[in-house]
Amino acid sequence: MSDVLHELFSIEGRTALVTGGTSGIGRMIAEAYVRAGARVLVASRKADAVETTVTELSQFGAVEGTTANLSTEEGCRALAEAVFSAAAEAVAGPVRSALGWHVVRVTKVTPGVVRPFAEV
């Protein structure tokens, strides 16, 4: 990658949250990010899938996992709290500016009420 493209698009040293990151497209995105040098947090409803994915992707770089059910508002809030709590422990200063988060949400369509993120 040219220096300009690397500077503009590199995710090396950044942190990415990939929901649905244990299977399908989400799994492929998580692996690509880990291989590209990002610290990746995969989230899934299935604890065994999280454990397997973390084990498999750890050979390529920094990856962590957590269970989360994003079909409910409570589940979304719990994941957000867990992520920001972990981030606050990892860095000094304002979490949002220090981490440079890159969030990818890959999920199946779940019936329910859809609201703007700002309202959640």
A tleap script that builds the chain and sets N, CA, C and O, in Angstrom:
source leaprc.protein.ff14SB
mol = sequence {
  NMET SER ASP VAL LEU HIE GLU LEU PHE SER
  ILE GLU GLY ARG THR ALA LEU VAL THR GLY
  GLY THR SER GLY ILE GLY ARG MET ILE ALA
  GLU ALA TYR VAL ARG ALA GLY ALA ARG VAL
  LEU VAL ALA SER ARG LYS ALA ASP ALA VAL
  GLU THR THR VAL THR GLU LEU SER GLN PHE
  GLY ALA VAL GLU GLY THR THR ALA ASN LEU
  SER THR GLU GLU GLY CYS ARG ALA LEU ALA
  GLU ALA VAL PHE SER ALA ALA ALA GLU ALA
  VAL ALA GLY PRO VAL ARG SER ALA LEU GLY
  TRP HIE VAL VAL ARG VAL THR LYS VAL THR
  PRO GLY VAL VAL ARG PRO PHE ALA GLU CVAL
}
set mol.1.N position { 0.862 -1.179 0.000 }
set mol.1.CA position { 0.000 0.000 0.000 }
set mol.1.C position { 0.901 1.234 0.000 }
set mol.1.O position { 1.888 1.296 0.734 }
set mol.2.N position { 0.547 2.217 -0.836 }
set mol.2.CA position { 1.352 3.437 -0.880 }
set mol.2.C position { 1.263 4.153 0.466 }
set mol.2.O position { 0.348 3.909 1.253 }
set mol.3.N position { 2.221 5.034 0.718 }
set mol.3.CA position { 2.243 5.765 1.983 }
set mol.3.C position { 0.961 6.562 2.199 }
set mol.3.O position { 0.434 6.605 3.310 }
set mol.4.N position { 0.461 7.192 1.138 }
set mol.4.CA position { -0.760 7.997 1.264 }
set mol.4.C position { -1.949 7.101 1.584 }
set mol.4.O position { -2.736 7.412 2.478 }
set mol.5.N position { -2.086 5.999 0.865 }
set mol.5.CA position { -3.204 5.083 1.125 }
set mol.5.C position { -3.093 4.460 2.511 }
set mol.5.O position { -4.093 4.309 3.212 }
set mol.6.N position { -1.888 4.102 2.900 }
set mol.6.CA position { -1.692 3.541 4.235 }
set mol.6.C position { -2.087 4.551 5.303 }
set mol.6.O position { -2.757 4.207 6.277 }
set mol.7.N position { -1.673 5.787 5.116 }
set mol.7.CA position { -2.006 6.841 6.074 }
set mol.7.C position { -3.517 7.074 6.150 }
set mol.7.O position { -4.054 7.293 7.236 }
set mol.8.N position { -4.195 7.030 5.023 }
set mol.8.CA position { -5.628 7.296 4.988 }
set mol.8.C position { -6.479 6.126 5.475 }
set mol.8.O position { -7.497 6.338 6.135 }
set mol.9.N position { -6.078 4.896 5.158 }
set mol.9.CA position { -6.958 3.756 5.371 }
set mol.9.C position { -6.450 2.694 6.338 }
set mol.9.O position { -7.151 1.713 6.584 }
set mol.10.N position { -5.277 2.858 6.881 }
set mol.10.CA position { -4.740 1.853 7.792 }
set mol.10.C position { -5.568 1.769 9.076 }
set mol.10.O position { -6.006 2.785 9.615 }
set mol.11.N position { -5.771 0.552 9.550 }
set mol.11.CA position { -6.434 0.364 10.844 }
set mol.11.C position { -5.460 -0.198 11.878 }
set mol.11.O position { -5.857 -0.583 12.977 }
set mol.12.N position { -4.190 -0.240 11.512 }
set mol.12.CA position { -3.166 -0.721 12.421 }
set mol.12.C position { -3.163 0.110 13.693 }
set mol.12.O position { -3.127 1.339 13.642 }
set mol.13.N position { -3.200 -0.571 14.842 }
set mol.13.CA position { -3.187 0.106 16.126 }
set mol.13.C position { -4.534 0.625 16.581 }
set mol.13.O position { -4.637 1.197 17.667 }
set mol.14.N position { -5.555 0.442 15.789 }
set mol.14.CA position { -6.903 0.871 16.171 }
set mol.14.C position { -7.649 -0.288 16.809 }
set mol.14.O position { -7.189 -1.429 16.776 }
set mol.15.N position { -8.792 0.011 17.385 }
set mol.15.CA position { -9.625 -1.013 18.009 }
set mol.15.C position { -10.933 -1.111 17.251 }
set mol.15.O position { -11.587 -0.102 16.986 }
set mol.16.N position { -11.315 -2.342 16.901 }
set mol.16.CA position { -12.551 -2.562 16.144 }
set mol.16.C position { -13.475 -3.488 16.920 }
set mol.16.O position { -13.042 -4.515 17.443 }
set mol.17.N position { -14.732 -3.125 16.990 }
set mol.17.CA position { -15.770 -3.981 17.556 }
set mol.17.C position { -16.540 -4.553 16.383 }
set mol.17.O position { -17.109 -3.802 15.591 }
set mol.18.N position { -16.567 -5.887 16.259 }
set mol.18.CA position { -17.300 -6.536 15.176 }
set mol.18.C position { -18.397 -7.392 15.800 }
set mol.18.O position { -18.124 -8.463 16.343 }
set mol.19.N position { -19.627 -6.921 15.723 }
set mol.19.CA position { -20.742 -7.728 16.213 }
set mol.19.C position { -21.112 -8.713 15.120 }
set mol.19.O position { -21.020 -8.401 13.933 }
set mol.20.N position { -21.532 -9.902 15.525 }
set mol.20.CA position { -21.741 -10.964 14.544 }
set mol.20.C position { -20.403 -11.442 14.010 }
set mol.20.O position { -20.323 -11.964 12.899 }
set mol.21.N position { -19.353 -11.263 14.801 }
set mol.21.CA position { -17.990 -11.522 14.345 }
set mol.21.C position { -17.515 -12.943 14.469 }
set mol.21.O position { -16.322 -13.204 14.318 }
set mol.22.N position { -18.421 -13.885 14.741 }
set mol.22.CA position { -17.991 -15.271 14.897 }
set mol.22.C position { -18.396 -16.167 13.741 }
set mol.22.O position { -18.062 -17.352 13.732 }
set mol.23.N position { -19.115 -15.618 12.760 }
set mol.23.CA position { -19.516 -16.447 11.617 }
set mol.23.C position { -19.736 -15.575 10.383 }
set mol.23.O position { -19.926 -14.363 10.481 }
set mol.24.N position { -19.704 -16.215 9.237 }
set mol.24.CA position { -20.023 -15.556 7.983 }
set mol.24.C position { -19.160 -14.340 7.685 }
set mol.24.O position { -17.953 -14.335 7.927 }
set mol.25.N position { -19.807 -13.312 7.153 }
set mol.25.CA position { -19.105 -12.089 6.767 }
set mol.25.C position { -18.454 -11.415 7.971 }
set mol.25.O position { -17.343 -10.896 7.864 }
set mol.26.N position { -19.140 -11.418 9.119 }
set mol.26.CA position { -18.564 -10.815 10.319 }
set mol.26.C position { -17.262 -11.469 10.713 }
set mol.26.O position { -16.323 -10.782 11.115 }
set mol.27.N position { -17.185 -12.790 10.607 }
set mol.27.CA position { -15.968 -13.539 10.934 }
set mol.27.C position { -14.847 -13.158 9.980 }
set mol.27.O position { -13.700 -12.987 10.394 }
set mol.28.N position { -15.184 -13.027 8.694 }
set mol.28.CA position { -14.178 -12.648 7.698 }
set mol.28.C position { -13.663 -11.228 7.949 }
set mol.28.O position { -12.469 -10.963 7.810 }
set mol.29.N position { -14.564 -10.322 8.317 }
set mol.29.CA position { -14.155 -8.952 8.620 }
set mol.29.C position { -13.251 -8.935 9.852 }
set mol.29.O position { -12.221 -8.261 9.860 }
set mol.30.N position { -13.638 -9.677 10.892 }
set mol.30.CA position { -12.825 -9.731 12.110 }
set mol.30.C position { -11.422 -10.239 11.803 }
set mol.30.O position { -10.438 -9.669 12.273 }
set mol.31.N position { -11.326 -11.307 11.018 }
set mol.31.CA position { -10.004 -11.848 10.673 }
set mol.31.C position { -9.190 -10.843 9.862 }
set mol.31.O position { -7.997 -10.663 10.108 }
set mol.32.N position { -9.830 -10.193 8.902 }
set mol.32.CA position { -9.114 -9.205 8.086 }
set mol.32.C position { -8.583 -8.072 8.951 }
set mol.32.O position { -7.450 -7.629 8.758 }
set mol.33.N position { -9.381 -7.595 9.901 }
set mol.33.CA position { -8.941 -6.512 10.780 }
set mol.33.C position { -7.784 -6.946 11.671 }
set mol.33.O position { -6.828 -6.195 11.857 }
set mol.34.N position { -7.867 -8.153 12.221 }
set mol.34.CA position { -6.772 -8.646 13.063 }
set mol.34.C position { -5.496 -8.744 12.233 }
set mol.34.O position { -4.429 -8.318 12.676 }
set mol.35.N position { -5.603 -9.302 11.036 }
set mol.35.CA position { -4.430 -9.445 10.166 }
set mol.35.C position { -3.874 -8.075 9.753 }
set mol.35.O position { -2.680 -7.947 9.483 }
set mol.36.N position { -4.727 -7.063 9.705 }
set mol.36.CA position { -4.300 -5.715 9.328 }
set mol.36.C position { -3.730 -4.934 10.510 }
set mol.36.O position { -3.348 -3.773 10.363 }
set mol.37.N position { -3.672 -5.569 11.684 }
set mol.37.CA position { -3.029 -4.935 12.833 }
set mol.37.C position { -3.945 -4.266 13.827 }
set mol.37.O position { -3.476 -3.596 14.748 }
set mol.38.N position { -5.262 -4.434 13.658 }
set mol.38.CA position { -6.198 -3.850 14.621 }
set mol.38.C position { -6.373 -4.774 15.820 }
set mol.38.O position { -6.207 -5.989 15.708 }
set mol.39.N position { -6.701 -4.203 16.943 }
set mol.39.CA position { -7.152 -4.957 18.116 }
set mol.39.C position { -8.654 -5.143 17.909 }
set mol.39.O position { -9.379 -4.162 17.744 }
set mol.40.N position { -9.130 -6.391 17.916 }
set mol.40.CA position { -10.516 -6.685 17.571 }
set mol.40.C position { -11.254 -7.289 18.752 }
set mol.40.O position { -10.741 -8.168 19.445 }
set mol.41.N position { -12.463 -6.804 18.967 }
set mol.41.CA position { -13.388 -7.385 19.937 }
set mol.41.C position { -14.547 -7.958 19.135 }
set mol.41.O position { -15.283 -7.214 18.487 }
set mol.42.N position { -14.716 -9.300 19.175 }
set mol.42.CA position { -15.844 -9.919 18.493 }
set mol.42.C position { -16.959 -10.140 19.500 }
set mol.42.O position { -16.706 -10.470 20.658 }
set mol.43.N position { -18.195 -9.954 19.049 }
set mol.43.CA position { -19.361 -10.149 19.902 }
set mol.43.C position { -20.343 -11.055 19.186 }
set mol.43.O position { -20.563 -10.939 17.980 }
set mol.44.N position { -20.932 -11.967 19.962 }
set mol.44.CA position { -21.917 -12.902 19.423 }
set mol.44.C position { -22.796 -13.364 20.568 }
set mol.44.O position { -22.419 -13.258 21.735 }
set mol.45.N position { -23.977 -13.879 20.227 }
set mol.45.CA position { -24.862 -14.422 21.261 }
set mol.45.C position { -24.371 -15.765 21.786 }
set mol.45.O position { -24.747 -16.169 22.886 }
set mol.46.N position { -23.546 -16.457 21.027 }
set mol.46.CA position { -23.125 -17.818 21.369 }
set mol.46.C position { -21.730 -17.833 21.985 }
set mol.46.O position { -20.740 -17.543 21.313 }
set mol.47.N position { -21.664 -18.173 23.271 }
set mol.47.CA position { -20.393 -18.151 24.003 }
set mol.47.C position { -19.371 -19.111 23.399 }
set mol.47.O position { -18.188 -18.779 23.319 }
set mol.48.N position { -19.809 -20.292 22.975 }
set mol.48.CA position { -18.864 -21.254 22.409 }
set mol.48.C position { -18.274 -20.742 21.093 }
set mol.48.O position { -17.103 -20.987 20.804 }
set mol.49.N position { -19.073 -20.037 20.300 }
set mol.49.CA position { -18.579 -19.467 19.050 }
set mol.49.C position { -17.575 -18.354 19.325 }
set mol.49.O position { -16.588 -18.217 18.602 }
set mol.50.N position { -17.818 -17.563 20.359 }
set mol.50.CA position { -16.883 -16.498 20.737 }
set mol.50.C position { -15.545 -17.116 21.130 }
set mol.50.O position { -14.493 -16.674 20.669 }
set mol.51.N position { -15.589 -18.127 21.972 }
set mol.51.CA position { -14.362 -18.778 22.441 }
set mol.51.C position { -13.570 -19.372 21.279 }
set mol.51.O position { -12.353 -19.202 21.206 }
set mol.52.N position { -14.247 -20.061 20.381 }
set mol.52.CA position { -13.584 -20.670 19.221 }
set mol.52.C position { -12.953 -19.603 18.330 }
set mol.52.O position { -11.807 -19.742 17.902 }
set mol.53.N position { -13.698 -18.548 18.054 }
set mol.53.CA position { -13.199 -17.478 17.183 }
set mol.53.C position { -11.985 -16.794 17.788 }
set mol.53.O position { -11.007 -16.535 17.087 }
set mol.54.N position { -12.035 -16.499 19.082 }
set mol.54.CA position { -10.902 -15.854 19.749 }
set mol.54.C position { -9.666 -16.752 19.664 }
set mol.54.O position { -8.568 -16.273 19.380 }
set mol.55.N position { -9.840 -18.035 19.905 }
set mol.55.CA position { -8.721 -18.980 19.826 }
set mol.55.C position { -8.123 -19.010 18.421 }
set mol.55.O position { -6.904 -18.964 18.258 }
set mol.56.N position { -8.987 -19.088 17.409 }
set mol.56.CA position { -8.515 -19.173 16.028 }
set mol.56.C position { -7.847 -17.879 15.555 }
set mol.56.O position { -6.817 -17.930 14.882 }
set mol.57.N position { -8.410 -16.737 15.893 }
set mol.57.CA position { -7.872 -15.469 15.399 }
set mol.57.C position { -6.674 -14.969 16.189 }
set mol.57.O position { -5.925 -14.122 15.702 }
set mol.58.N position { -6.479 -15.475 17.397 }
set mol.58.CA position { -5.357 -15.034 18.238 }
set mol.58.C position { -4.007 -15.291 17.588 }
set mol.58.O position { -3.027 -14.616 17.903 }
set mol.59.N position { -3.947 -16.260 16.685 }
set mol.59.CA position { -2.680 -16.545 16.009 }
set mol.59.C position { -2.254 -15.401 15.085 }
set mol.59.O position { -1.088 -15.319 14.698 }
set mol.60.N position { -3.187 -14.524 14.732 }
set mol.60.CA position { -2.892 -13.437 13.802 }
set mol.60.C position { -2.677 -12.093 14.500 }
set mol.60.O position { -2.131 -11.167 13.900 }
set mol.61.N position { -3.102 -11.975 15.769 }
set mol.61.CA position { -2.950 -10.701 16.463 }
set mol.61.C position { -3.853 -10.606 17.673 }
set mol.61.O position { -4.298 -11.619 18.212 }
set mol.62.N position { -4.121 -9.381 18.097 }
set mol.62.CA position { -4.882 -9.121 19.320 }
set mol.62.C position { -6.378 -9.232 19.063 }
set mol.62.O position { -6.938 -8.485 18.260 }
set mol.63.N position { -7.014 -10.163 19.746 }
set mol.63.CA position { -8.461 -10.350 19.606 }
set mol.63.C position { -9.036 -10.760 20.955 }
set mol.63.O position { -8.443 -11.552 21.688 }
set mol.64.N position { -10.192 -10.211 21.264 }
set mol.64.CA position { -10.930 -10.547 22.476 }
set mol.64.C position { -12.367 -10.819 22.069 }
set mol.64.O position { -12.772 -10.481 20.956 }
set mol.65.N position { -13.139 -11.425 22.957 }
set mol.65.CA position { -14.523 -11.708 22.622 }
set mol.65.C position { -15.447 -11.541 23.804 }
set mol.65.O position { -15.031 -11.608 24.961 }
set mol.66.N position { -16.706 -11.322 23.490 }
set mol.66.CA position { -17.731 -11.199 24.517 }
set mol.66.C position { -19.061 -11.672 23.953 }
set mol.66.O position { -19.294 -11.607 22.746 }
set mol.67.N position { -19.924 -12.144 24.831 }
set mol.67.CA position { -21.268 -12.498 24.394 }
set mol.67.C position { -22.153 -11.262 24.496 }
set mol.67.O position { -22.023 -10.452 25.414 }
set mol.68.N position { -23.054 -11.142 23.527 }
set mol.68.CA position { -23.964 -10.000 23.514 }
set mol.68.C position { -25.180 -10.343 22.671 }
set mol.68.O position { -25.062 -10.971 21.619 }
set mol.69.N position { -26.340 -9.931 23.137 }
set mol.69.CA position { -27.577 -10.096 22.386 }
set mol.69.C position { -28.071 -8.704 22.016 }
set mol.69.O position { -28.615 -7.984 22.853 }
set mol.70.N position { -27.878 -8.338 20.765 }
set mol.70.CA position { -28.202 -6.981 20.325 }
set mol.70.C position { -29.622 -6.857 19.793 }
set mol.70.O position { -29.963 -5.857 19.163 }
set mol.71.N position { -30.447 -7.860 20.040 }
set mol.71.CA position { -31.844 -7.775 19.598 }
set mol.71.C position { -32.705 -7.002 20.587 }
set mol.71.O position { -33.876 -6.729 20.325 }
set mol.72.N position { -32.106 -6.648 21.740 }
set mol.72.CA position { -32.845 -5.870 22.735 }
set mol.72.C position { -32.066 -4.612 23.094 }
set mol.72.O position { -30.845 -4.554 22.951 }
set mol.73.N position { -32.787 -3.623 23.555 }
set mol.73.CA position { -32.138 -2.390 23.991 }
set mol.73.C position { -31.203 -2.667 25.159 }
set mol.73.O position { -30.102 -2.120 25.217 }
set mol.74.N position { -31.635 -3.513 26.090 }
set mol.74.CA position { -30.784 -3.842 27.243 }
set mol.74.C position { -29.485 -4.494 26.799 }
set mol.74.O position { -28.419 -4.203 27.341 }
set mol.75.N position { -29.578 -5.385 25.804 }
set mol.75.CA position { -28.387 -6.050 25.296 }
set mol.75.C position { -27.416 -5.074 24.657 }
set mol.75.O position { -26.202 -5.193 24.824 }
set mol.76.N position { -27.955 -4.111 23.924 }
set mol.76.CA position { -27.115 -3.077 23.293 }
set mol.76.C position { -26.426 -2.233 24.351 }
set mol.76.O position { -25.233 -1.948 24.255 }
set mol.77.N position { -27.189 -1.837 25.357 }
set mol.77.CA position { -26.614 -1.023 26.438 }
set mol.77.C position { -25.537 -1.804 27.197 }
set mol.77.O position { -24.493 -1.248 27.537 }
set mol.78.N position { -25.786 -3.080 27.461 }
set mol.78.CA position { -24.815 -3.900 28.188 }
set mol.78.C position { -23.511 -4.024 27.410 }
set mol.78.O position { -22.428 -3.939 27.990 }
set mol.79.N position { -23.611 -4.224 26.093 }
set mol.79.CA position { -22.393 -4.315 25.283 }
set mol.79.C position { -21.648 -2.980 25.291 }
set mol.79.O position { -20.429 -2.950 25.462 }
set mol.80.N position { -22.365 -1.891 25.110 }
set mol.80.CA position { -21.721 -0.573 25.119 }
set mol.80.C position { -21.022 -0.314 26.451 }
set mol.80.O position { -19.894 0.179 26.472 }
set mol.81.N position { -21.673 -0.637 27.543 }
set mol.81.CA position { -21.061 -0.435 28.860 }
set mol.81.C position { -19.829 -1.304 29.037 }
set mol.81.O position { -18.817 -0.841 29.562 }
set mol.82.N position { -19.899 -2.557 28.607 }
set mol.82.CA position { -18.755 -3.460 28.733 }
set mol.82.C position { -17.574 -2.964 27.904 }
set mol.82.O position { -16.433 -2.988 28.366 }
set mol.83.N position { -17.849 -2.518 26.685 }
set mol.83.CA position { -16.786 -2.036 25.809 }
set mol.83.C position { -16.130 -0.787 26.389 }
set mol.83.O position { -14.903 -0.701 26.451 }
set mol.84.N position { -16.938 0.177 26.813 }
set mol.84.CA position { -16.355 1.409 27.326 }
set mol.84.C position { -15.697 1.218 28.684 }
set mol.84.O position { -14.743 1.929 29.000 }
set mol.85.N position { -16.171 0.288 29.492 }
set mol.85.CA position { -15.501 -0.024 30.760 }
set mol.85.C position { -14.127 -0.616 30.500 }
set mol.85.O position { -13.144 -0.223 31.129 }
set mol.86.N position { -14.061 -1.562 29.572 }
set mol.86.CA position { -12.779 -2.181 29.238 }
set mol.86.C position { -11.831 -1.156 28.634 }
set mol.86.O position { -10.636 -1.161 28.932 }
set mol.87.N position { -12.356 -0.283 27.791 }
set mol.87.CA position { -11.528 0.732 27.155 }
set mol.87.C position { -10.990 1.725 28.181 }
set mol.87.O position { -9.836 2.147 28.099 }
set mol.88.N position { -11.816 2.090 29.130 }
set mol.88.CA position { -11.389 3.049 30.153 }
set mol.88.C position { -10.236 2.490 30.976 }
set mol.88.O position { -9.359 3.234 31.415 }
set mol.89.N position { -10.242 1.184 31.181 }
set mol.89.CA position { -9.150 0.560 31.931 }
set mol.89.C position { -7.874 0.497 31.102 }
set mol.89.O position { -6.772 0.509 31.650 }
set mol.90.N position { -8.024 0.428 29.774 }
set mol.90.CA position { -6.872 0.230 28.901 }
set mol.90.C position { -6.139 1.521 28.542 }
set mol.90.O position { -4.953 1.491 28.214 }
set mol.91.N position { -6.830 2.639 28.601 }
set mol.91.CA position { -6.198 3.890 28.173 }
set mol.91.C position { -6.416 4.979 29.203 }
set mol.91.O position { -7.353 4.923 29.999 }
set mol.92.N position { -5.548 5.962 29.177 }
set mol.92.CA position { -5.726 7.133 30.032 }
set mol.92.C position { -6.337 8.241 29.185 }
set mol.92.O position { -6.052 8.341 27.992 }
set mol.93.N position { -7.154 9.054 29.781 }
set mol.93.CA position { -7.758 10.155 29.047 }
set mol.93.C position { -9.115 9.773 28.490 }
set mol.93.O position { -9.620 8.686 28.770 }
set mol.94.N position { -9.705 10.655 27.707 }
set mol.94.CA position { -11.035 10.397 27.158 }
set mol.94.C position { -11.041 9.161 26.266 }
set mol.94.O position { -10.245 9.051 25.333 }
set mol.95.N position { -11.934 8.249 26.559 }
set mol.95.CA position { -11.968 6.969 25.864 }
set mol.95.C position { -12.221 7.134 24.375 }
set mol.95.O position { -11.494 6.569 23.558 }
set mol.96.N position { -13.221 7.886 24.018 }
set mol.96.CA position { -13.591 7.974 22.605 }
set mol.96.C position { -12.463 8.538 21.748 }
set mol.96.O position { -12.215 8.031 20.654 }
set mol.97.N position { -11.783 9.569 22.216 }
set mol.97.CA position { -10.730 10.157 21.401 }
set mol.97.C position { -9.466 9.315 21.417 }
set mol.97.O position { -8.724 9.298 20.435 }
set mol.98.N position { -9.211 8.626 22.501 }
set mol.98.CA position { -7.973 7.858 22.610 }
set mol.98.C position { -8.005 6.581 21.792 }
set mol.98.O position { -6.970 6.152 21.281 }
set mol.99.N position { -9.164 5.967 21.657 }
set mol.99.CA position { -9.215 4.671 21.004 }
set mol.99.C position { -9.362 4.732 19.495 }
set mol.99.O position { -8.835 3.864 18.800 }
set mol.100.N position { -10.041 5.700 18.978 }
set mol.100.CA position { -10.295 5.717 17.551 }
set mol.100.C position { -11.101 4.500 17.135 }
set mol.100.O position { -10.697 3.781 16.221 }
set mol.101.N position { -12.223 4.253 17.780 }
set mol.101.CA position { -13.042 3.056 17.545 }
set mol.101.C position { -13.523 2.956 16.110 }
set mol.101.O position { -13.861 3.956 15.477 }
set mol.102.N position { -13.546 1.751 15.621 }
set mol.102.CA position { -14.129 1.437 14.320 }
set mol.102.C position { -15.136 0.322 14.591 }
set mol.102.O position { -14.740 -0.789 14.942 }
set mol.103.N position { -16.416 0.596 14.436 }
set mol.103.CA position { -17.445 -0.379 14.786 }
set mol.103.C position { -18.089 -0.933 13.520 }
set mol.103.O position { -18.522 -0.184 12.645 }
set mol.104.N position { -18.142 -2.265 13.442 }
set mol.104.CA position { -18.792 -2.940 12.329 }
set mol.104.C position { -19.883 -3.811 12.912 }
set mol.104.O position { -19.616 -4.644 13.778 }
set mol.105.N position { -21.109 -3.631 12.449 }
set mol.105.CA position { -22.200 -4.468 12.943 }
set mol.105.C position { -22.665 -5.355 11.815 }
set mol.105.O position { -23.184 -4.878 10.806 }
set mol.106.N position { -22.475 -6.657 11.992 }
set mol.106.CA position { -22.920 -7.643 11.021 }
set mol.106.C position { -23.881 -8.555 11.749 }
set mol.106.O position { -23.502 -9.220 12.713 }
set mol.107.N position { -25.108 -8.593 11.302 }
set mol.107.CA position { -26.100 -9.384 12.004 }
set mol.107.C position { -27.202 -9.799 11.056 }
set mol.107.O position { -27.346 -9.237 9.970 }
set mol.108.N position { -27.966 -10.771 11.462 }
set mol.108.CA position { -29.155 -11.148 10.706 }
set mol.108.C position { -30.255 -10.158 11.043 }
set mol.108.O position { -30.211 -9.506 12.087 }
set mol.109.N position { -31.232 -10.045 10.171 }
set mol.109.CA position { -32.352 -9.146 10.441 }
set mol.109.C position { -33.143 -9.705 11.614 }
set mol.109.O position { -33.572 -10.859 11.591 }
set mol.110.N position { -33.329 -8.890 12.628 }
set mol.110.CA position { -34.063 -9.291 13.822 }
set mol.110.C position { -35.307 -8.426 13.922 }
set mol.110.O position { -35.213 -7.199 13.875 }
set mol.111.N position { -36.478 -9.052 14.060 }
set mol.111.CA position { -37.686 -8.239 14.182 }
set mol.111.C position { -37.636 -7.384 15.446 }
set mol.111.O position { -37.109 -7.809 16.475 }
set mol.112.N position { -38.173 -6.211 15.360 }
set mol.112.CA position { -38.190 -5.335 16.523 }
set mol.112.C position { -38.275 -3.891 16.100 }
set mol.112.O position { -38.366 -3.577 14.913 }
set mol.113.N position { -38.244 -3.036 17.062 }
set mol.113.CA position { -38.342 -1.605 16.808 }
set mol.113.C position { -36.941 -1.078 16.517 }
set mol.113.O position { -35.998 -1.352 17.259 }
set mol.114.N position { -36.816 -0.329 15.444 }
set mol.114.CA position { -35.535 0.259 15.080 }
set mol.114.C position { -35.588 1.744 15.420 }
set mol.114.O position { -36.492 2.467 15.000 }
set mol.115.N position { -34.594 2.178 16.194 }
set mol.115.CA position { -34.497 3.588 16.567 }
set mol.115.C position { -33.099 4.078 16.264 }
set mol.115.O position { -32.157 3.286 16.236 }
set mol.116.N position { -32.948 5.371 16.035 }
set mol.116.CA position { -31.607 5.925 15.828 }
set mol.116.C position { -30.723 5.634 17.050 }
set mol.116.O position { -31.189 5.630 18.189 }
set mol.117.N position { -29.448 5.394 16.779 }
set mol.117.CA position { -28.512 5.045 17.854 }
set mol.117.C position { -28.518 6.090 18.956 }
set mol.117.O position { -28.409 5.743 20.132 }
set mol.118.N position { -28.643 7.351 18.604 }
set mol.118.CA position { -28.609 8.425 19.596 }
set mol.118.C position { -29.736 8.307 20.620 }
set mol.118.O position { -29.622 8.821 21.732 }
set mol.119.N position { -30.824 7.631 20.245 }
set mol.119.CA position { -31.956 7.482 21.157 }
set mol.119.C position { -31.826 6.271 22.081 }
set mol.119.O position { -32.579 6.143 23.047 }
set mol.120.N position { -30.878 5.386 21.791 }
set mol.120.CA position { -30.740 4.154 22.579 }
set mol.120.C position { -30.057 4.403 23.876 }
set mol.120.O position { -29.861 3.474 24.659 }
savepdb mol mol.pdb
quit
